[in-house]
Structure formats: structure tokens, C-alpha cells
């Protein structure tokens, strides 16, 4: 095998193993799904120091608060 073929096979194997490692685990409890969906209280949000991102973040918070006034 030449070097290019070996490198291609090594890269393919690495990508395949990485993809397999990222697969979901269907055997366990995902943890607290019903508790999280029923939870209420303040939500803390971090906004960037970038003026455009701050404006976007504040607009998103205002829109969410308007749709969810009891949250």
C-alpha cells in the first residue's frame, strides 16, 4: 500500500470511530426530563460584550418574556 492510500484509510477509520463514539445511548435515563419541563423560576442569561449580540439577546429575552408572562 502506498502512503496516500494508508493515510486515506487511517483518516476514514478515525472518522468512523469518532462518529461511532458520538452515537446516542438508548439504554439509560436521560435524567430529569419531566422535572425540567415542570420547573419554574428565574432564568439567568449571559449576554456578550458585543453591542449587536447584546441587542439581539435583549430582544430574544423580551420576546420570550412576552410569550411566557408567568415564567
PyMOL Python script that loads the backbone (N, CA, C, O; Angstrom):
from pymol import cmd

cmd.read_pdbstr("""\
ATOM      1  N   UNK A   1       0.839  -1.165   0.000  1.00  0.00           N
ATOM      2  CA  UNK A   1       0.000   0.000   0.000  1.00  0.00           C
ATOM      3  C   UNK A   1       0.892   1.238   0.000  1.00  0.00           C
ATOM      4  O   UNK A   1       1.915   1.293   0.683  1.00  0.00           O
ATOM      5  N   UNK A   2       0.476   2.224  -0.783  1.00  0.00           N
ATOM      6  CA  UNK A   2       1.277   3.442  -0.790  1.00  0.00           C
ATOM      7  C   UNK A   2       0.869   4.369   0.353  1.00  0.00           C
ATOM      8  O   UNK A   2      -0.129   4.129   1.033  1.00  0.00           O
ATOM      9  N   UNK A   3       1.632   5.405   0.553  1.00  0.00           N
ATOM     10  CA  UNK A   3       1.423   6.315   1.681  1.00  0.00           C
ATOM     11  C   UNK A   3       0.078   7.025   1.605  1.00  0.00           C
ATOM     12  O   UNK A   3      -0.586   7.207   2.625  1.00  0.00           O
ATOM     13  N   UNK A   4      -0.329   7.427   0.402  1.00  0.00           N
ATOM     14  CA  UNK A   4      -1.597   8.141   0.248  1.00  0.00           C
ATOM     15  C   UNK A   4      -2.770   7.233   0.604  1.00  0.00           C
ATOM     16  O   UNK A   4      -3.708   7.676   1.267  1.00  0.00           O
ATOM     17  N   UNK A   5      -2.736   5.992   0.181  1.00  0.00           N
ATOM     18  CA  UNK A   5      -3.811   5.051   0.494  1.00  0.00           C
ATOM     19  C   UNK A   5      -3.856   4.773   1.992  1.00  0.00           C
ATOM     20  O   UNK A   5      -4.933   4.717   2.584  1.00  0.00           O
ATOM     21  N   UNK A   6      -2.695   4.602   2.599  1.00  0.00           N
ATOM     22  CA  UNK A   6      -2.631   4.358   4.039  1.00  0.00           C
ATOM     23  C   UNK A   6      -3.195   5.548   4.817  1.00  0.00           C
ATOM     24  O   UNK A   6      -3.943   5.371   5.778  1.00  0.00           O
ATOM     25  N   UNK A   7      -2.836   6.742   4.403  1.00  0.00           N
ATOM     26  CA  UNK A   7      -3.338   7.938   5.078  1.00  0.00           C
ATOM     27  C   UNK A   7      -4.850   8.053   4.917  1.00  0.00           C
ATOM     28  O   UNK A   7      -5.547   8.418   5.864  1.00  0.00           O
ATOM     29  N   UNK A   8      -5.359   7.748   3.733  1.00  0.00           N
ATOM     30  CA  UNK A   8      -6.801   7.805   3.489  1.00  0.00           C
ATOM     31  C   UNK A   8      -7.534   6.789   4.352  1.00  0.00           C
ATOM     32  O   UNK A   8      -8.575   7.103   4.928  1.00  0.00           O
ATOM     33  N   UNK A   9      -7.003   5.581   4.447  1.00  0.00           N
ATOM     34  CA  UNK A   9      -7.621   4.558   5.286  1.00  0.00           C
ATOM     35  C   UNK A   9      -7.572   4.949   6.767  1.00  0.00           C
ATOM     36  O   UNK A   9      -8.542   4.746   7.497  1.00  0.00           O
ATOM     37  N   UNK A  10      -6.460   5.499   7.198  1.00  0.00           N
ATOM     38  CA  UNK A  10      -6.339   5.916   8.596  1.00  0.00           C
ATOM     39  C   UNK A  10      -7.334   7.029   8.916  1.00  0.00           C
ATOM     40  O   UNK A  10      -7.963   7.019   9.974  1.00  0.00           O
ATOM     41  N   UNK A  11      -7.476   7.980   8.010  1.00  0.00           N
ATOM     42  CA  UNK A  11      -8.432   9.065   8.213  1.00  0.00           C
ATOM     43  C   UNK A  11      -9.858   8.532   8.227  1.00  0.00           C
ATOM     44  O   UNK A  11     -10.667   8.943   9.060  1.00  0.00           O
ATOM     45  N   UNK A  12     -10.170   7.624   7.314  1.00  0.00           N
ATOM     46  CA  UNK A  12     -11.512   7.035   7.267  1.00  0.00           C
ATOM     47  C   UNK A  12     -11.822   6.280   8.554  1.00  0.00           C
ATOM     48  O   UNK A  12     -12.926   6.389   9.088  1.00  0.00           O
ATOM     49  N   UNK A  13     -10.870   5.526   9.047  1.00  0.00           N
ATOM     50  CA  UNK A  13     -11.061   4.781  10.287  1.00  0.00           C
ATOM     51  C   UNK A  13     -11.247   5.731  11.470  1.00  0.00           C
ATOM     52  O   UNK A  13     -12.102   5.501  12.326  1.00  0.00           O
ATOM     53  N   UNK A  14     -10.454   6.785  11.516  1.00  0.00           N
ATOM     54  CA  UNK A  14     -10.585   7.772  12.588  1.00  0.00           C
ATOM     55  C   UNK A  14     -11.961   8.423  12.565  1.00  0.00           C
ATOM     56  O   UNK A  14     -12.590   8.577  13.611  1.00  0.00           O
ATOM     57  N   UNK A  15     -12.434   8.808  11.382  1.00  0.00           N
ATOM     58  CA  UNK A  15     -13.753   9.425  11.263  1.00  0.00           C
ATOM     59  C   UNK A  15     -14.859   8.448  11.648  1.00  0.00           C
ATOM     60  O   UNK A  15     -15.824   8.831  12.310  1.00  0.00           O
ATOM     61  N   UNK A  16     -14.725   7.195  11.240  1.00  0.00           N
ATOM     62  CA  UNK A  16     -15.739   6.191  11.574  1.00  0.00           C
ATOM     63  C   UNK A  16     -15.796   5.950  13.081  1.00  0.00           C
ATOM     64  O   UNK A  16     -16.881   5.853  13.653  1.00  0.00           O
ATOM     65  N   UNK A  17     -14.645   5.854  13.718  1.00  0.00           N
ATOM     66  CA  UNK A  17     -14.613   5.654  15.168  1.00  0.00           C
ATOM     67  C   UNK A  17     -15.150   6.875  15.911  1.00  0.00           C
ATOM     68  O   UNK A  17     -15.839   6.736  16.922  1.00  0.00           O
ATOM     69  N   UNK A  18     -14.835   8.061  15.415  1.00  0.00           N
ATOM     70  CA  UNK A  18     -15.356   9.280  16.040  1.00  0.00           C
ATOM     71  C   UNK A  18     -16.870   9.340  15.934  1.00  0.00           C
ATOM     72  O   UNK A  18     -17.549   9.697  16.896  1.00  0.00           O
ATOM     73  N   UNK A  19     -17.401   8.992  14.770  1.00  0.00           N
ATOM     74  CA  UNK A  19     -18.855   9.005  14.583  1.00  0.00           C
ATOM     75  C   UNK A  19     -19.524   7.965  15.474  1.00  0.00           C
ATOM     76  O   UNK A  19     -20.593   8.221  16.028  1.00  0.00           O
ATOM     77  N   UNK A  20     -18.912   6.806  15.616  1.00  0.00           N
ATOM     78  CA  UNK A  20     -19.480   5.763  16.469  1.00  0.00           C
ATOM     79  C   UNK A  20     -19.458   6.187  17.934  1.00  0.00           C
ATOM     80  O   UNK A  20     -20.385   5.877  18.683  1.00  0.00           O
ATOM     81  N   UNK A  21     -18.425   6.882  18.342  1.00  0.00           N
ATOM     82  CA  UNK A  21     -18.323   7.331  19.730  1.00  0.00           C
ATOM     83  C   UNK A  21     -19.360   8.396  20.060  1.00  0.00           C
ATOM     84  O   UNK A  21     -19.737   8.556  21.221  1.00  0.00           O
ATOM     85  N   UNK A  22     -19.819   9.115  19.060  1.00  0.00           N
ATOM     86  CA  UNK A  22     -20.802  10.181  19.280  1.00  0.00           C
ATOM     87  C   UNK A  22     -22.234   9.670  19.240  1.00  0.00           C
ATOM     88  O   UNK A  22     -23.164  10.448  19.448  1.00  0.00           O
ATOM     89  N   UNK A  23     -22.431   8.403  18.983  1.00  0.00           N
ATOM     90  CA  UNK A  23     -23.780   7.851  18.896  1.00  0.00           C
ATOM     91  C   UNK A  23     -24.495   7.928  20.223  1.00  0.00           C
ATOM     92  O   UNK A  23     -23.869   7.920  21.283  1.00  0.00           O
ATOM     93  N   UNK A  24     -25.814   8.004  20.157  1.00  0.00           N
ATOM     94  CA  UNK A  24     -26.623   8.119  21.369  1.00  0.00           C
ATOM     95  C   UNK A  24     -26.713   6.813  22.124  1.00  0.00           C
ATOM     96  O   UNK A  24     -26.615   5.736  21.534  1.00  0.00           O
ATOM     97  N   UNK A  25     -26.897   6.906  23.419  1.00  0.00           N
ATOM     98  CA  UNK A  25     -27.092   5.750  24.281  1.00  0.00           C
ATOM     99  C   UNK A  25     -28.578   5.629  24.559  1.00  0.00           C
ATOM    100  O   UNK A  25     -29.164   6.496  25.208  1.00  0.00           O
ATOM    101  N   UNK A  26     -29.189   4.561  24.073  1.00  0.00           N
ATOM    102  CA  UNK A  26     -30.631   4.405  24.249  1.00  0.00           C
ATOM    103  C   UNK A  26     -30.973   3.589  25.478  1.00  0.00           C
ATOM    104  O   UNK A  26     -32.152   3.379  25.763  1.00  0.00           O
ATOM    105  N   UNK A  27     -29.978   3.123  26.215  1.00  0.00           N
ATOM    106  CA  UNK A  27     -30.249   2.241  27.331  1.00  0.00           C
ATOM    107  C   UNK A  27     -30.431   2.920  28.673  1.00  0.00           C
ATOM    108  O   UNK A  27     -30.856   2.271  29.629  1.00  0.00           O
ATOM    109  N   UNK A  28     -30.126   4.199  28.779  1.00  0.00           N
ATOM    110  CA  UNK A  28     -30.169   4.823  30.094  1.00  0.00           C
ATOM    111  C   UNK A  28     -31.198   5.918  30.199  1.00  0.00           C
ATOM    112  O   UNK A  28     -31.858   6.288  29.229  1.00  0.00           O
ATOM    113  N   UNK A  29     -31.312   6.424  31.410  1.00  0.00           N
ATOM    114  CA  UNK A  29     -32.225   7.526  31.688  1.00  0.00           C
ATOM    115  C   UNK A  29     -31.554   8.825  31.283  1.00  0.00           C
ATOM    116  O   UNK A  29     -30.400   9.068  31.638  1.00  0.00           O
ATOM    117  N   UNK A  30     -32.259   9.654  30.548  1.00  0.00           N
ATOM    118  CA  UNK A  30     -31.682  10.918  30.118  1.00  0.00           C
ATOM    119  C   UNK A  30     -31.632  11.925  31.250  1.00  0.00           C
ATOM    120  O   UNK A  30     -30.967  12.954  31.132  1.00  0.00           O
ATOM    121  N   UNK A  31     -32.314  11.651  32.330  1.00  0.00           N
ATOM    122  CA  UNK A  31     -32.169  12.436  33.537  1.00  0.00           C
ATOM    123  C   UNK A  31     -33.032  13.667  33.640  1.00  0.00           C
ATOM    124  O   UNK A  31     -32.737  14.690  33.022  1.00  0.00           O
ATOM    125  N   UNK A  32     -34.093  13.581  34.413  1.00  0.00           N
ATOM    126  CA  UNK A  32     -34.842  14.749  34.814  1.00  0.00           C
ATOM    127  C   UNK A  32     -35.643  15.459  33.761  1.00  0.00           C
ATOM    128  O   UNK A  32     -35.932  16.644  33.929  1.00  0.00           O
ATOM    129  N   UNK A  33     -36.018  14.811  32.693  1.00  0.00           N
ATOM    130  CA  UNK A  33     -36.776  15.477  31.648  1.00  0.00           C
ATOM    131  C   UNK A  33     -38.093  16.030  32.130  1.00  0.00           C
ATOM    132  O   UNK A  33     -38.427  17.175  31.828  1.00  0.00           O
ATOM    133  N   UNK A  34     -38.851  15.241  32.875  1.00  0.00           N
ATOM    134  CA  UNK A  34     -40.146  15.722  33.346  1.00  0.00           C
ATOM    135  C   UNK A  34     -39.981  16.790  34.422  1.00  0.00           C
ATOM    136  O   UNK A  34     -40.779  17.725  34.489  1.00  0.00           O
ATOM    137  N   UNK A  35     -38.972  16.665  35.250  1.00  0.00           N
ATOM    138  CA  UNK A  35     -38.718  17.685  36.270  1.00  0.00           C
ATOM    139  C   UNK A  35     -38.332  19.007  35.625  1.00  0.00           C
ATOM    140  O   UNK A  35     -38.794  20.069  36.042  1.00  0.00           O
ATOM    141  N   UNK A  36     -37.494  18.938  34.618  1.00  0.00           N
ATOM    142  CA  UNK A  36     -37.046  20.161  33.962  1.00  0.00           C
ATOM    143  C   UNK A  36     -38.191  20.861  33.253  1.00  0.00           C
ATOM    144  O   UNK A  36     -38.282  22.088  33.287  1.00  0.00           O
ATOM    145  N   UNK A  37     -39.062  20.100  32.614  1.00  0.00           N
ATOM    146  CA  UNK A  37     -40.161  20.731  31.892  1.00  0.00           C
ATOM    147  C   UNK A  37     -41.202  21.318  32.832  1.00  0.00           C
ATOM    148  O   UNK A  37     -41.945  22.215  32.434  1.00  0.00           O
ATOM    149  N   UNK A  38     -41.276  20.839  34.061  1.00  0.00           N
ATOM    150  CA  UNK A  38     -42.244  21.354  35.027  1.00  0.00           C
ATOM    151  C   UNK A  38     -41.650  22.448  35.918  1.00  0.00           C
ATOM    152  O   UNK A  38     -42.381  23.126  36.641  1.00  0.00           O
ATOM    153  N   UNK A  39     -40.343  22.619  35.868  1.00  0.00           N
ATOM    154  CA  UNK A  39     -39.677  23.587  36.740  1.00  0.00           C
ATOM    155  C   UNK A  39     -40.020  25.017  36.350  1.00  0.00           C
ATOM    156  O   UNK A  39     -40.216  25.329  35.176  1.00  0.00           O
ATOM    157  N   UNK A  40     -40.088  25.863  37.342  1.00  0.00           N
ATOM    158  CA  UNK A  40     -40.353  27.284  37.111  1.00  0.00           C
ATOM    159  C   UNK A  40     -39.377  28.092  37.946  1.00  0.00           C
ATOM    160  O   UNK A  40     -38.836  27.604  38.939  1.00  0.00           O
ATOM    161  N   UNK A  41     -39.164  29.308  37.541  1.00  0.00           N
ATOM    162  CA  UNK A  41     -38.279  30.181  38.290  1.00  0.00           C
ATOM    163  C   UNK A  41     -37.492  31.080  37.365  1.00  0.00           C
ATOM    164  O   UNK A  41     -37.665  31.029  36.147  1.00  0.00           O
ATOM    165  N   UNK A  42     -36.640  31.893  37.924  1.00  0.00           N
ATOM    166  CA  UNK A  42     -35.876  32.827  37.099  1.00  0.00           C
ATOM    167  C   UNK A  42     -34.860  32.096  36.228  1.00  0.00           C
ATOM    168  O   UNK A  42     -34.312  31.061  36.609  1.00  0.00           O
ATOM    169  N   UNK A  43     -34.630  32.653  35.069  1.00  0.00           N
ATOM    170  CA  UNK A  43     -33.630  32.120  34.148  1.00  0.00           C
ATOM    171  C   UNK A  43     -32.513  33.146  34.066  1.00  0.00           C
ATOM    172  O   UNK A  43     -32.754  34.317  33.775  1.00  0.00           O
ATOM    173  N   UNK A  44     -31.302  32.706  34.320  1.00  0.00           N
ATOM    174  CA  UNK A  44     -30.156  33.603  34.217  1.00  0.00           C
ATOM    175  C   UNK A  44     -29.600  33.500  32.805  1.00  0.00           C
ATOM    176  O   UNK A  44     -29.449  32.402  32.269  1.00  0.00           O
ATOM    177  N   UNK A  45     -29.301  34.632  32.210  1.00  0.00           N
ATOM    178  CA  UNK A  45     -28.765  34.651  30.855  1.00  0.00           C
ATOM    179  C   UNK A  45     -27.503  35.498  30.833  1.00  0.00           C
ATOM    180  O   UNK A  45     -27.417  36.539  31.483  1.00  0.00           O
ATOM    181  N   UNK A  46     -26.539  35.031  30.079  1.00  0.00           N
ATOM    182  CA  UNK A  46     -25.297  35.762  29.904  1.00  0.00           C
ATOM    183  C   UNK A  46     -25.333  36.387  28.524  1.00  0.00           C
ATOM    184  O   UNK A  46     -25.604  35.707  27.534  1.00  0.00           O
ATOM    185  N   UNK A  47     -25.061  37.679  28.455  1.00  0.00           N
ATOM    186  CA  UNK A  47     -25.001  38.373  27.175  1.00  0.00           C
ATOM    187  C   UNK A  47     -23.557  38.749  26.884  1.00  0.00           C
ATOM    188  O   UNK A  47     -22.790  39.074  27.790  1.00  0.00           O
ATOM    189  N   UNK A  48     -23.205  38.699  25.627  1.00  0.00           N
ATOM    190  CA  UNK A  48     -21.868  39.041  25.174  1.00  0.00           C
ATOM    191  C   UNK A  48     -21.569  40.513  25.427  1.00  0.00           C
ATOM    192  O   UNK A  48     -22.458  41.273  25.813  1.00  0.00           O
ATOM    193  N   UNK A  49     -20.342  40.910  25.213  1.00  0.00           N
ATOM    194  CA  UNK A  49     -19.999  42.328  25.298  1.00  0.00           C
ATOM    195  C   UNK A  49     -20.035  42.992  23.924  1.00  0.00           C
ATOM    196  O   UNK A  49     -19.679  44.163  23.789  1.00  0.00           O
ATOM    197  N   UNK A  50     -20.463  42.247  22.907  1.00  0.00           N
ATOM    198  CA  UNK A  50     -20.610  42.763  21.551  1.00  0.00           C
ATOM    199  C   UNK A  50     -21.957  43.483  21.448  1.00  0.00           C
ATOM    200  O   UNK A  50     -22.986  42.872  21.734  1.00  0.00           O
ATOM    201  N   UNK A  51     -21.987  44.754  21.052  1.00  0.00           N
ATOM    202  CA  UNK A  51     -23.241  45.511  21.028  1.00  0.00           C
ATOM    203  C   UNK A  51     -24.356  44.863  20.200  1.00  0.00           C
ATOM    204  O   UNK A  51     -25.521  44.903  20.599  1.00  0.00           O
ATOM    205  N   UNK A  52     -24.013  44.268  19.055  1.00  0.00           N
ATOM    206  CA  UNK A  52     -25.035  43.619  18.232  1.00  0.00           C
ATOM    207  C   UNK A  52     -25.604  42.385  18.934  1.00  0.00           C
ATOM    208  O   UNK A  52     -26.808  42.134  18.881  1.00  0.00           O
ATOM    209  N   UNK A  53     -24.740  41.625  19.586  1.00  0.00           N
ATOM    210  CA  UNK A  53     -25.203  40.437  20.298  1.00  0.00           C
ATOM    211  C   UNK A  53     -26.017  40.813  21.533  1.00  0.00           C
ATOM    212  O   UNK A  53     -26.972  40.119  21.879  1.00  0.00           O
ATOM    213  N   UNK A  54     -25.650  41.893  22.190  1.00  0.00           N
ATOM    214  CA  UNK A  54     -26.426  42.360  23.342  1.00  0.00           C
ATOM    215  C   UNK A  54     -27.826  42.753  22.895  1.00  0.00           C
ATOM    216  O   UNK A  54     -28.814  42.379  23.527  1.00  0.00           O
ATOM    217  N   UNK A  55     -27.910  43.512  21.799  1.00  0.00           N
ATOM    218  CA  UNK A  55     -29.220  43.931  21.285  1.00  0.00           C
ATOM    219  C   UNK A  55     -30.054  42.717  20.901  1.00  0.00           C
ATOM    220  O   UNK A  55     -31.242  42.656  21.217  1.00  0.00           O
ATOM    221  N   UNK A  56     -29.437  41.743  20.218  1.00  0.00           N
ATOM    222  CA  UNK A  56     -30.156  40.528  19.823  1.00  0.00           C
ATOM    223  C   UNK A  56     -30.620  39.765  21.062  1.00  0.00           C
ATOM    224  O   UNK A  56     -31.772  39.338  21.132  1.00  0.00           O
ATOM    225  N   UNK A  57     -29.737  39.595  22.029  1.00  0.00           N
ATOM    226  CA  UNK A  57     -30.076  38.846  23.238  1.00  0.00           C
ATOM    227  C   UNK A  57     -31.197  39.500  24.020  1.00  0.00           C
ATOM    228  O   UNK A  57     -32.106  38.819  24.494  1.00  0.00           O
ATOM    229  N   UNK A  58     -31.141  40.811  24.157  1.00  0.00           N
ATOM    230  CA  UNK A  58     -32.203  41.516  24.872  1.00  0.00           C
ATOM    231  C   UNK A  58     -33.534  41.407  24.136  1.00  0.00           C
ATOM    232  O   UNK A  58     -34.585  41.292  24.766  1.00  0.00           O
ATOM    233  N   UNK A  59     -33.493  41.443  22.801  1.00  0.00           N
ATOM    234  CA  UNK A  59     -34.722  41.281  22.014  1.00  0.00           C
ATOM    235  C   UNK A  59     -35.288  39.874  22.188  1.00  0.00           C
ATOM    236  O   UNK A  59     -36.504  39.706  22.282  1.00  0.00           O
ATOM    237  N   UNK A  60     -34.418  38.862  22.234  1.00  0.00           N
ATOM    238  CA  UNK A  60     -34.884  37.483  22.422  1.00  0.00           C
ATOM    239  C   UNK A  60     -35.506  37.308  23.803  1.00  0.00           C
ATOM    240  O   UNK A  60     -36.539  36.653  23.941  1.00  0.00           O
ATOM    241  N   UNK A  61     -34.887  37.886  24.818  1.00  0.00           N
ATOM    242  CA  UNK A  61     -35.428  37.798  26.177  1.00  0.00           C
ATOM    243  C   UNK A  61     -36.789  38.484  26.243  1.00  0.00           C
ATOM    244  O   UNK A  61     -37.727  37.947  26.830  1.00  0.00           O
ATOM    245  N   UNK A  62     -36.899  39.668  25.644  1.00  0.00           N
ATOM    246  CA  UNK A  62     -38.177  40.393  25.651  1.00  0.00           C
ATOM    247  C   UNK A  62     -39.260  39.595  24.928  1.00  0.00           C
ATOM    248  O   UNK A  62     -40.399  39.534  25.391  1.00  0.00           O
ATOM    249  N   UNK A  63     -38.910  38.986  23.798  1.00  0.00           N
ATOM    250  CA  UNK A  63     -39.888  38.184  23.051  1.00  0.00           C
ATOM    251  C   UNK A  63     -40.310  36.963  23.859  1.00  0.00           C
ATOM    252  O   UNK A  63     -41.494  36.628  23.898  1.00  0.00           O
ATOM    253  N   UNK A  64     -39.359  36.295  24.502  1.00  0.00           N
ATOM    254  CA  UNK A  64     -39.686  35.117  25.303  1.00  0.00           C
ATOM    255  C   UNK A  64     -40.564  35.511  26.486  1.00  0.00           C
ATOM    256  O   UNK A  64     -41.551  34.839  26.787  1.00  0.00           O
ATOM    257  N   UNK A  65     -40.200  36.601  27.152  1.00  0.00           N
ATOM    258  CA  UNK A  65     -40.988  37.063  28.293  1.00  0.00           C
ATOM    259  C   UNK A  65     -42.407  37.439  27.880  1.00  0.00           C
ATOM    260  O   UNK A  65     -43.350  37.204  28.635  1.00  0.00           O
ATOM    261  N   UNK A  66     -42.570  38.021  26.689  1.00  0.00           N
ATOM    262  CA  UNK A  66     -43.904  38.387  26.211  1.00  0.00           C
ATOM    263  C   UNK A  66     -44.757  37.145  25.963  1.00  0.00           C
ATOM    264  O   UNK A  66     -45.962  37.158  26.218  1.00  0.00           O
ATOM    265  N   UNK A  67     -44.140  36.075  25.469  1.00  0.00           N
ATOM    266  CA  UNK A  67     -44.873  34.827  25.199  1.00  0.00           C
ATOM    267  C   UNK A  67     -45.093  34.000  26.461  1.00  0.00           C
ATOM    268  O   UNK A  67     -45.996  33.166  26.503  1.00  0.00           O
ATOM    269  N   UNK A  68     -44.289  34.219  27.473  1.00  0.00           N
ATOM    270  CA  UNK A  68     -44.329  33.409  28.696  1.00  0.00           C
ATOM    271  C   UNK A  68     -44.399  34.303  29.930  1.00  0.00           C
ATOM    272  O   UNK A  68     -43.465  34.303  30.731  1.00  0.00           O
ATOM    273  N   UNK A  69     -45.473  35.060  30.105  1.00  0.00           N
ATOM    274  CA  UNK A  69     -45.521  36.031  31.200  1.00  0.00           C
ATOM    275  C   UNK A  69     -45.514  35.417  32.598  1.00  0.00           C
ATOM    276  O   UNK A  69     -45.152  36.096  33.559  1.00  0.00           O
ATOM    277  N   UNK A  70     -45.901  34.160  32.731  1.00  0.00           N
ATOM    278  CA  UNK A  70     -45.952  33.530  34.059  1.00  0.00           C
ATOM    279  C   UNK A  70     -44.676  32.773  34.397  1.00  0.00           C
ATOM    280  O   UNK A  70     -44.579  32.158  35.458  1.00  0.00           O
ATOM    281  N   UNK A  71     -43.731  32.815  33.528  1.00  0.00           N
ATOM    282  CA  UNK A  71     -42.483  32.073  33.743  1.00  0.00           C
ATOM    283  C   UNK A  71     -41.456  32.932  34.432  1.00  0.00           C
ATOM    284  O   UNK A  71     -40.344  32.474  34.693  1.00  0.00           O
TER     285      UNK A  71
END
""", "prot")
cmd.dss("prot")
cmd.show_as("cartoon", "prot")
cmd.util.cbc("prot")
cmd.orient("prot")
